[in-house]
Amino acid sequence: MDVIINGKTHQVQTEDDTPLLWVIRDELGMTGTKYGCGIAQCGACTVLIDGQATRSCVTPVGSVAGQAITTIEAVTDDAVGRRVVDAWVANQVPQCGYCQSGQVLAATALLKQNSKPNEQDIAAAMVNLCRCGTYNAIAAAVRQVAQG
Amino acid sequence: MNSMTHEFAPAGELPEDRPVNLSRRDVLGAALGALVLGVALPGADAKAQNTAAAAKSAPRVSAFLEIRTDSTALLRSPFVEGGQGVATAMAQIVGEELDMDPARFTVECAPPGADYQVVGGRRFTGGSFSVRSSYDTMRRVGASARQMLLQAAASRLKVPVASLTTEPGRVRHAATGRTLDYGALAADAAALSVPENVTLRADKDFRWIGKPVARLDARDKSTGKAAYAIDMQVDGMLRAAVQHAPRLDLEPGAFANEAEVKAMPGVHSIHRLPGAVAVVADRWWHARRAVETLQVTWTDAAPGTRRAMPSDFSSEGRKAQLAAAPGPGIAAETVGDAAATLKGAAKIVTATYDAPYLAHGQLEPPSALARWNEDGTLDLWVPNQAPEMFQTLAAKAAGIPPEKVKIHSPMLGGFFGRHFIYETANPFPQAIQLSRAVGRPVKLIWSREEEFLRDALRPMGFVRFRAGLDANGLPVALEAEAVGEGPRDRWFGRKPDAADGSAVEGISGKPYAINNRRVAHVLVDDPAIIGFWRSVGHSMNDFFYETFFDEVADAGQQDPYDLRLRLLADKPRHKTLLQAVGELSGGWKRGPFTAPDGSKRARGVAMASPFGSEVATIAEVSLRGGAVTVHDVWVAIDPGRIVNPGIIEAQVNSAVALGLSSALLEEVVYAKGVPQARNFDGYPILPPDRMPRVHVRIVESGAPMGGIGEPGLPGVPPAVANAVAALTGQRIRSLPLSKMKFGAS
C-alpha cells in the first residue's frame, strides 16, 4: 500500500493491521518516532495525521493509506513546527528527550489549530507522559509560542 | 547509589593525578592530527586493591579529548547522558580550562577501558556522582590541553609561551595581534608531552562553570535526531521479541502451536532462552506478534534454583513478613543510649511505616543490539550505566574474553537506576545468544509488558520507630529498625555484621540534635529482583523519618518547622537551608488555611541529606474529590558548589515529579509471584495535570560538591504527606496516597 509520510509516498509491504509506528521505524528506518508503551498511554509515538496528533502505536497502517502523515523528522518544514522547536530549545525542555518528539508534535498540532491557546486548551492538548517530569517547561514553551 | 560510596574513598581524597599524552601511545587509535589527552593516575594501584571489587586493570582517572581541525572538540566522557545533563556539564568543565565554548563540544560516552575508572577506582553513572567525582580531573584535562596548544603555538610563531594568551578556541600573540585557531595547532600539540603542572583558573574568572549554559542536546532531542539504543541499526540486522516466564523460576517447556507461529509473517526462527522464549523476525512487530502467539508450557525450574520466586509470593505477604521480622537488627548508627533514654522518657511515640515496590518506568524500553564479527569480537549496543561491568558480564555470556566485547553506550531514554547489572533484568544476554544462534546481528527490544515483568524494583521498605520525648515535649531518643533488603549489598556484596547502607540511608545520617539514637537494619531477603531507583534508600527512608518527625512534633505540641529549626541550632548549613525554603515559600505556615480560590490547604516540610547535598522542601496541598492535589513545591538545595544552575533547576523539577509520582500513585503489586501491572494503564505515573509548580533556590554554601540528579527527590514524599496530615488530621504511614480515601475538606 501507499503511505504518505512527510510529503513523500512510500510503497510499504506489510499487513494492514501493522501499527503505523513500526512501519515508520522498521520499514522506513525513521527512528525519531518512539515506542514507549504500545497501548496509547504515553504518547511517545505521536505523529500528525492530516494535522491531528495521533498515537501511531495503535494506528493500523491500513487505516491511514492516502492520508498525510507528518513525523518529527519533518517538523521544521512547517513554520509553526519551527517555532515550537525553537521554543523547546529556548526553554531547555528536554532532559532524556525520549518523549519529546511526541511532545513537540502534540504542541505543533495544538498551535496550528489554535494559535492562542489558553491554559485549559494547553492542558487538554498536552497530555503525553514524561518520566523526567518536564511538564512545567513544556507548558512554558507552548505559552511562549502562543504569545508569539 | 549513594551507599556505594561507602566502599570508596571520597572523591576529594583521590590521589593527585597527572595527565599523560595518550595520542603517542595509540591508546585510542586516534585520527592523525587530533590532540588526544587522557589523565593517568599514578599510585592508584594500591587503592584499587582496597576496593571491594578491584578492577584488574590499573584504575586511573581519565577523560579523552580530541580537538579537530575545525576547532571543535570530541569529548569521550566517562559518563552516560540520560537526561541529567552530564554531557553538558563535562563540556563546561573541560571547556572552561581549555578555553573553548562548551557549545563547540560533541560529547560521547567513552568505551570500556581502565582509563575511565574515575569514580573511586570504578566507573558508573549513578549515585549523583558524576560531576563531583570527576570535577578536578576534567579541569586538569582542559588545562593541560590548553597548555599544550600554547606550547605548539609558541613553536610555530617562534615566540615565548609567556607572550601568548588564549581566547575561546584560539591562541593570541598580543604583541603582534596574530592568532592561531586550536584546530590548526591540534596536530602539533598532540606530539608534545603533557605538562607536569598546570594552573587552573580562579573561580572568579569562570565564564561557563556556574552559568546556565544551554544543554548540548536540546535541539537534537526536540527534532527526533537523538539516537538511543532502541534506535540503533546495523546492516543485515534481524529483530527479536521475547515472552518471559510469568514467574522468575519457570522455564519454557512444550510449545503447543510452533508450526502456526513459524508460518506467521516475517518469522525467522523460534528460540528457547533461560526463563523466556524468543522469536527472531525481519521486523520487530512481526517478532512480537509471533512470540506472543506462541503457547508455551512453563515448567518449574530445578530445586535450588537461585532467586526462585515462590508461587504464593505477594506484596501483602511480603509486608506481613517484614512486620513480623524481629529486631534488633544490625546497628547502622548508634549515638548516646537510646534504650535507657526511652525508659526514662516522659512520653513515647511509636509507629510503623511502609513503602511499596516501585518500577523505574523509564520511557525507553530496554533493548540490546548484538553483532558477532568475523574476527570473533562482539559489538554490543546496550543502554547501560556502567560499561565495564556490562563488558565483563557480556563476555561471560558470550564465552569470550572481555577485550573482545565492544560496548557501545548510546544516550539513555531515562534511567533512574534502571540500567545496572541486574541478572534477569537485562536483555543483553538474550541478544548475544540470539545473534549467535542466527548468525546475524539481532536487535532485541522488550515490550513494555515484558519490561514491567522483569524490571529490577525499588524494594519494599518497612520501618519501626520509637521516639522518647522529655517533659518539654522535645525528642530526646529515637530508635528505628529498617526491615528488608537493600540493593547495594544485593549487587555489590554483603558484609557480615554490617548494615546495608542502602537500606538505612535517610534514617541514619539525619542532622537533628536528638542525642540518643539507634538506627538498625533488620535483613530479610527479598525474593524479587531489586535495584537502584532514583535516590535509592532515601526514596522511602526520608519519607519514613521526616513524616514520623512530624508525629513526634505533634506529640510534643511543637510546630514541625520550628522544631526542626530548634534541633538544627548547631548545624548552620542545615538551618540556613531550612530558613531559605521557608523564605522561598513566603514564610512558613502550616495551615490549614483557605487559599484565594476558596480551597482549604496546608503545607508540610521535610529535609534530606542525600548524595552529599542538603535539601529542604515545602509542599502545599488541598483535596479534590477525596484525592490529593499538590499545588506548589518549594525546594532549597545546597550542593556545596555548582556547575550549571539551569540544569540543577531542571533536575530538581524532575526529581519533584518522580518523588511526587511515587508518593501519589506508584506501587508494584505482586500476587502469586507475579507483578500485576504490565503497562502504564495498570501502573500510572505522574501525568501533566498533576504536576505542581516548582520553585527552586540554589544555596552555594561552599561545602564539598554534592550530587544533583537524585537529591531533589527524597524530601517530596514526606513534605506532601506532612501537608496532607496537617490538612486532614490523618497520618500517612504508607504509600502511595492513592490507596487512601480522604474526606471532603
Interface residues (C-beta under 8 A of the other chain):
Chain A: T14 E15 T18 P19 W22 R25 D26 E27 G29 T31 G32 T33 K34 Y35 G36 C37 G38 I39 Q41 C42 A44 T71 I72 E73 V75 T76 V85 W88 V89 Q92 V93 P94 Q95 C96 G97 Y98 C99 Q100 S101 V104 A123 M126 V127 N128 L129 C130 R131 C132 G133 T134 Y135 N136 A137 I138 A139
Chain B: G82 G83 Q84 G85 A214 R215 D217 A218 R219 D220 K221 S222 T223 G224 K225 A226 A227 Y228 I230 D231 Q233 R239 P265 R283 W284 W285 G361 Q362 L363 E364 P365 M411 L412 G413 G414 F415 F416 I445 S447 R448 E449 G646 A650 Q651 N653 S654 A655 V656 A657 L658 S661 N679 F680 D681 I685 L686 P687 P688 D689 M691 R693 V694
